[in-house]
Amino acid sequence: MTICSAFVIVIRLCVFPELSYFLFWVQITTFNISLVVHGTIAENMDYAKDDSNPYAVPIAMGIYHRLESPLDITTSTIIRRIVANHEAYQKRNEKKEASEKKYYEGKSFVNGE
């Protein structure tokens, strides 16, 4: 799919929202999707309240299933952990580099003469 055709589809979805249902159905059948799942924990659980429920087509087709999420981890939680671990890693390495630099600056070599 080219950028132009993707843009045309987006414009059609905005101008003719009834096409979105048909296009999602076509995608599901084209890719032979037999199951669509969603956990009970998500960034935004208000999707069912919106007029444009992204799961409307799978629900209508009977292939949507909601699974109980065993943990309360979201994408944002994972991103925050990655950023925090990266910052800790950087601080730890900066401290090691400073210590190593100090060691080599004060090191004296034995002369063989």
C-alpha positions as CSV (number, residue, x, y, z in Angstrom):
1,M,0.0,0.0,0.0
2,T,1.4,3.4,-1.0
3,I,1.2,6.5,1.2
4,C,-1.2,7.9,-1.3
5,S,-3.6,5.0,-1.1
6,A,-3.3,4.9,2.7
7,F,-4.2,8.6,2.7
8,V,-7.2,8.0,0.5
9,I,-8.4,5.3,2.9
10,V,-8.0,7.6,5.9
11,I,-9.9,10.4,4.0
12,R,-12.7,8.0,3.1
13,L,-13.0,6.8,6.7
14,C,-13.3,10.4,7.9
15,V,-15.8,11.5,5.2
16,F,-17.7,8.2,5.1
17,P,-17.4,6.5,8.5
18,E,-19.7,3.7,7.4
19,L,-16.8,2.5,5.2
20,S,-14.6,1.9,8.2
21,Y,-16.8,-1.1,9.2
22,F,-16.5,-2.6,5.8
23,L,-12.8,-2.0,5.5
24,F,-12.1,-3.6,8.9
25,W,-14.2,-6.6,7.8
26,V,-12.2,-6.9,4.6
27,Q,-8.9,-6.8,6.5
28,I,-10.1,-9.5,8.9
29,T,-11.2,-11.8,6.1
30,T,-8.2,-11.0,3.8
31,F,-5.7,-11.9,6.6
32,N,-7.8,-14.8,7.7
33,I,-8.0,-13.5,11.3
34,S,-10.0,-15.9,13.4
35,L,-9.5,-14.4,16.9
36,V,-9.2,-10.9,18.3
37,V,-8.4,-10.6,22.0
38,H,-8.1,-7.7,24.4
39,G,-7.0,-7.8,28.1
40,T,-8.9,-6.2,31.0
41,I,-5.9,-3.8,31.6
42,A,-5.2,-1.2,28.9
43,E,-4.0,2.4,28.5
44,N,-7.5,3.5,27.6
45,M,-10.5,1.4,28.5
46,D,-13.0,3.9,27.2
47,Y,-12.9,2.5,23.7
48,A,-16.3,0.7,24.1
49,K,-17.9,4.0,25.0
50,D,-16.8,5.7,21.8
51,D,-18.8,5.7,18.6
52,S,-15.8,4.4,16.8
53,N,-15.2,1.2,18.8
54,P,-12.1,-0.4,17.3
55,Y,-13.5,-3.8,18.2
56,A,-17.0,-3.4,16.7
57,V,-16.3,-5.6,13.7
58,P,-14.7,-8.5,15.6
59,I,-17.5,-8.3,18.1
60,A,-20.1,-8.4,15.3
61,M,-18.3,-11.3,13.7
62,G,-18.1,-13.2,17.0
63,I,-14.3,-13.5,17.1
64,Y,-13.6,-11.0,19.8
65,H,-12.7,-12.3,23.3
66,R,-11.8,-10.4,26.4
67,L,-9.1,-12.0,28.6
68,E,-8.5,-11.3,32.2
69,S,-5.1,-9.6,32.5
70,P,-3.0,-11.4,35.2
71,L,-0.9,-8.2,35.8
72,D,-1.6,-4.5,35.7
73,I,1.2,-3.8,33.3
74,T,0.6,-1.4,30.4
75,T,2.8,-0.1,27.6
76,S,3.4,3.1,29.6
77,T,4.5,1.0,32.6
78,I,7.1,-0.8,30.4
79,I,8.3,2.4,28.9
80,R,8.8,4.0,32.3
81,R,10.8,1.0,33.5
82,I,13.0,1.1,30.4
83,V,13.7,4.8,30.8
84,A,14.4,4.5,34.5
85,N,16.7,1.5,34.0
86,H,18.5,3.4,31.2
87,E,19.0,6.4,33.4
88,A,20.4,4.2,36.2
89,Y,22.7,2.5,33.7
90,Q,24.0,5.8,32.4
91,K,24.7,7.1,36.0
92,R,26.4,3.9,36.9
93,N,28.6,4.0,33.8
94,E,29.5,7.7,34.3
95,K,30.6,6.9,37.9
96,K,32.7,4.0,36.6
97,E,34.3,6.2,33.9
98,A,35.1,8.9,36.4
99,S,36.7,6.4,38.8
100,E,38.7,4.8,35.9
101,K,39.9,8.2,34.7
102,K,41.0,9.1,38.2
103,Y,42.8,5.8,38.5
104,Y,44.7,6.2,35.3
105,E,45.6,9.9,35.9
106,G,47.2,9.0,39.2
107,K,48.9,5.8,38.0
108,S,52.7,5.8,37.7
109,F,54.7,3.3,35.7
110,V,57.8,1.6,36.8
111,N,60.8,2.5,34.7
112,G,63.1,-0.5,33.8
113,E,66.3,1.5,34.0
